């Protein structure tokens, strides 16, 4: 019926077509132009780590606590979360396109502070990270040692110590993930011996923290210095442990009779 109306009145159809074309041509000058238009909705990621916890424990004690506080955020579309058996928790909040990511990051950071007091102490000590990013890898880089002077552990430590911070400061980079860790010492504990000595894992952890520290005993030639004093040096009486033998020699407990475990 509508098509027959325009077929019987071709001049009227031409006039409407010309008006539509003219309006479209004029609208071109008012359309916003951007080299990288904000098509993808911005996302804010919250990451936490609960060492030694199972996926269910992480879900109940970390992930759900954070999710409960992420309410009332303007322009938030949805949130998703993952809790892994390695102790890692990740909550990703997606906002409407056009939302200022800096403003969204600030609001999420403020909401997270309300949940920090309810998180386990070990999670608070590890720190909770808030980043403006989505888990979409743009590029993956690999490091090699051409002369063979560095092994895999050396390369992973170098990547995290030197490259990660530099790459994260590049404009447009939201997150840098390092598939490795810095130098670390792994300690295996015999649970039967712990029970026989009436010790717990907390006792072992506290001993490791107490002895694996860098202690400064002051300065040689510090202020107030004598007249003509030219040397000033820091005195270090204990340094961080480096070898397995040094860690094995850490005393876990000193008994009343003087014996050491």
C-alpha positions as CSV (number, residue, x, y, z in Angstrom):
1,X,0.0,0.0,0.0
2,X,2.8,2.5,0.9
3,X,4.9,1.5,-2.1
4,X,1.9,2.1,-4.5
5,X,1.4,5.6,-3.0
6,X,5.0,6.6,-3.9
7,X,4.8,4.9,-7.3
8,X,1.8,7.0,-8.2
9,X,3.6,10.2,-6.9
10,X,7.2,10.0,-8.2
11,X,7.8,13.7,-7.7
12,X,6.9,13.5,-4.0
13,X,9.2,10.5,-3.6
14,X,12.1,12.4,-5.2
15,X,11.5,15.3,-2.9
16,X,11.6,13.1,0.2
17,X,14.8,11.4,-1.0
18,X,16.5,14.7,-1.6
19,X,15.5,16.0,1.8
20,X,16.9,12.9,3.5
21,X,20.2,13.1,1.5
22,X,20.6,16.8,2.3
23,X,19.9,16.2,6.0
24,X,22.5,13.3,6.0
25,X,25.1,15.5,4.3
26,X,24.7,18.3,6.8
27,X,24.8,15.8,9.8
28,X,28.3,14.7,8.7
29,X,29.8,17.9,9.9
30,X,28.3,17.5,13.4
31,X,29.3,13.8,13.9
32,X,32.1,13.3,16.5
33,X,35.4,12.0,15.0
34,X,37.9,10.0,17.1
35,X,40.9,8.0,16.0
36,X,40.2,5.4,18.8
37,X,36.5,5.7,19.7
38,X,35.4,4.2,23.1
39,X,33.6,1.2,21.6
40,X,34.6,-1.3,24.3
41,X,33.1,-0.7,27.8
42,X,35.8,0.1,30.4
43,X,36.5,-2.5,33.0
44,X,38.0,-2.3,36.5
45,X,39.7,-5.4,37.9
46,X,40.3,-6.2,41.6
47,X,42.9,-8.9,42.4
48,X,43.7,-10.5,45.7
49,X,45.8,-13.4,46.8
50,X,45.1,-15.8,49.8
51,X,48.2,-18.1,50.0
52,X,47.4,-21.7,50.9
53,X,43.7,-21.3,50.6
54,X,41.4,-23.5,48.4
55,X,39.1,-22.2,45.8
56,X,36.1,-22.5,48.0
57,X,37.8,-20.7,50.9
58,X,38.9,-17.9,48.6
59,X,35.3,-17.6,47.3
60,X,33.8,-17.4,50.8
61,X,36.3,-15.2,52.6
62,X,37.5,-12.9,49.8
63,X,35.5,-12.9,46.6
64,X,32.1,-12.7,48.1
65,X,33.1,-10.0,50.6
66,X,34.4,-7.8,47.8
67,X,31.3,-8.4,45.7
68,X,28.9,-7.5,48.5
69,X,30.5,-4.0,48.7
70,X,30.5,-3.3,45.0
71,X,27.0,-2.0,45.0
72,X,25.6,1.4,44.1
73,X,28.3,2.2,41.5
74,X,27.1,4.5,38.7
75,X,27.0,3.2,35.2
76,X,28.1,-0.3,36.2
77,X,26.7,-2.9,33.8
78,X,27.7,-6.2,35.5
79,X,30.5,-7.8,37.4
80,X,32.2,-11.2,37.1
81,X,34.5,-13.0,39.5
82,X,36.9,-16.0,39.6
83,X,38.4,-17.9,42.6
84,X,41.2,-20.3,41.8
85,X,42.6,-23.2,43.9
86,X,46.0,-21.3,43.9
87,X,44.5,-18.7,46.2
88,X,44.0,-16.0,43.6
89,X,40.7,-14.0,43.5
90,X,39.7,-11.7,40.7
91,X,36.6,-9.5,40.4
92,X,36.0,-7.6,37.2
93,X,33.5,-4.8,37.0
94,X,32.3,-3.6,33.6
95,X,30.9,-0.1,33.1
96,X,28.8,1.5,30.4
97,X,30.7,2.8,27.2
98,X,31.8,6.3,27.6
99,X,32.4,6.1,31.4
100,X,35.6,7.8,32.5
101,X,37.9,4.9,33.6
102,X,39.7,7.1,36.1
103,X,36.5,8.1,37.8
104,X,35.3,4.4,37.8
105,X,38.7,3.3,39.3
106,X,38.4,5.9,42.0
107,X,34.8,4.8,42.9
108,X,35.8,1.1,43.0
109,X,38.8,2.0,45.2
110,X,36.6,3.7,47.7
111,X,34.1,0.8,47.8
112,X,37.0,-1.6,48.3
113,X,38.1,0.2,51.4
114,X,34.8,-0.7,53.0
115,X,35.6,-4.4,52.4
116,X,39.3,-4.4,53.5
117,X,38.4,-4.7,57.2
118,X,36.4,-7.9,56.6
119,X,39.2,-9.6,54.5
120,X,41.6,-12.1,56.2
121,X,44.7,-10.5,57.7
122,X,47.0,-12.4,55.3
123,X,45.1,-11.0,52.3
124,X,45.4,-7.5,53.7
125,X,49.2,-8.0,54.1
126,X,49.5,-9.3,50.6
127,X,47.7,-6.3,49.3
128,X,44.7,-5.9,47.0
129,X,45.3,-4.6,43.5
130,X,42.8,-2.4,41.6
131,X,43.7,-1.9,37.9
132,X,42.0,-0.3,34.8
133,X,42.2,-3.2,32.5
134,X,40.5,-6.2,30.9
135,X,42.1,-9.7,30.6
136,X,42.6,-9.3,26.8
137,X,46.3,-9.9,25.9
138,X,47.5,-7.4,23.2
139,X,51.0,-8.9,22.9
140,X,53.0,-11.6,24.6
141,X,56.8,-11.2,24.9
142,X,59.4,-13.8,25.7
143,X,63.0,-13.3,27.0
144,X,66.0,-15.4,26.1
145,X,69.6,-15.3,27.1
146,X,71.7,-15.4,23.9
147,X,75.0,-16.0,25.7
148,X,73.5,-18.5,28.2
149,X,74.5,-16.5,31.2
150,X,71.0,-16.4,32.6
151,X,68.6,-19.3,33.2
152,X,64.9,-19.3,33.4
153,X,64.8,-18.1,37.0
154,X,67.2,-15.3,36.3
155,X,65.1,-14.1,33.3
156,X,61.8,-14.2,35.3
157,X,63.4,-12.2,38.1
158,X,64.8,-9.7,35.6
159,X,61.4,-9.3,33.9
160,X,59.6,-8.6,37.1
161,X,62.3,-6.4,38.6
162,X,63.1,-4.3,35.6
163,X,60.7,-4.7,32.7
164,X,57.2,-4.9,34.4
165,X,57.2,-1.4,35.8
166,X,58.6,0.2,32.6
167,X,55.9,-1.5,30.4
168,X,53.1,-0.6,32.8
169,X,54.0,3.1,32.4
170,X,53.5,3.1,28.6
171,X,50.4,5.1,27.6
172,X,47.4,2.8,26.8
173,X,48.8,-0.2,28.8
174,X,46.3,-1.1,31.5
175,X,48.0,-4.2,33.0
176,X,51.2,-6.2,32.6
177,X,51.2,-9.8,33.6
178,X,54.4,-11.6,34.3
179,X,54.3,-15.4,33.9
180,X,56.8,-16.0,36.6
181,X,58.1,-14.8,40.0
182,X,61.2,-13.1,41.4
183,X,63.8,-15.0,43.4
184,X,62.2,-16.8,46.3
185,X,62.9,-19.6,48.7
186,X,60.4,-22.5,49.0
187,X,60.3,-24.2,52.4
188,X,58.9,-27.7,52.9
189,X,57.7,-28.7,56.4
190,X,57.3,-32.1,57.8
191,X,53.9,-32.1,59.5
192,X,54.8,-35.2,61.7
193,X,57.8,-33.4,63.2
194,X,55.7,-30.2,63.8
195,X,53.2,-32.3,65.8
196,X,55.9,-34.0,67.8
197,X,57.5,-30.7,68.8
198,X,54.1,-29.1,69.4
199,X,54.6,-26.5,66.7
200,X,52.3,-25.0,64.1
201,X,52.8,-23.5,60.7
202,X,52.3,-20.0,62.2
203,X,55.4,-20.6,64.4
204,X,57.5,-21.4,61.4
205,X,56.2,-18.4,59.5
206,X,56.9,-16.1,62.4
207,X,60.4,-17.4,62.7
208,X,61.1,-16.9,59.0
209,X,59.9,-13.3,59.2
210,X,61.9,-12.6,62.4
211,X,65.2,-13.9,61.0
212,X,64.9,-13.1,57.3
213,X,65.3,-9.3,57.7
214,X,67.8,-6.6,56.9
215,X,68.8,-4.8,60.2
216,X,70.8,-1.6,60.3
217,X,72.9,-0.9,63.4
218,X,73.4,2.7,62.7
219,X,76.2,4.6,60.9
220,X,79.9,4.9,61.3
221,X,80.8,8.6,61.4
222,X,77.2,9.8,61.6
223,X,76.0,13.1,63.0
224,X,77.2,14.5,65.3
225,X,80.6,14.0,63.6
226,X,83.9,15.0,64.9
227,X,85.9,17.8,63.2
228,X,87.7,16.4,60.1
229,X,85.4,13.3,59.9
230,X,85.3,12.3,56.2
231,X,84.0,8.8,56.3
232,X,80.3,7.9,56.7
233,X,79.2,4.3,56.3
234,X,76.1,2.3,57.3
235,X,76.6,-0.7,59.7
236,X,74.6,-3.8,58.8
237,X,74.6,-6.5,61.4
238,X,72.3,-8.9,59.5
239,X,71.3,-9.4,55.9
240,X,68.6,-11.2,54.1
241,X,69.1,-15.0,54.0
242,X,70.1,-16.3,50.6
243,X,71.0,-20.0,50.8
244,X,69.0,-23.1,51.8
245,X,71.6,-23.7,54.6
246,X,70.9,-20.3,56.1
247,X,67.2,-21.0,56.1
248,X,67.7,-24.5,57.6
249,X,69.6,-23.0,60.5
250,X,66.7,-20.7,61.6
251,X,65.7,-21.6,65.2
252,X,61.9,-22.1,65.4
253,X,61.7,-22.2,69.2
254,X,64.0,-22.0,72.2
255,X,62.9,-24.3,75.1
256,X,63.3,-23.3,78.8
257,X,66.2,-25.7,79.2
258,X,68.2,-23.9,76.4
259,X,67.6,-26.4,73.7
260,X,66.7,-25.1,70.3
261,X,64.3,-26.6,67.8
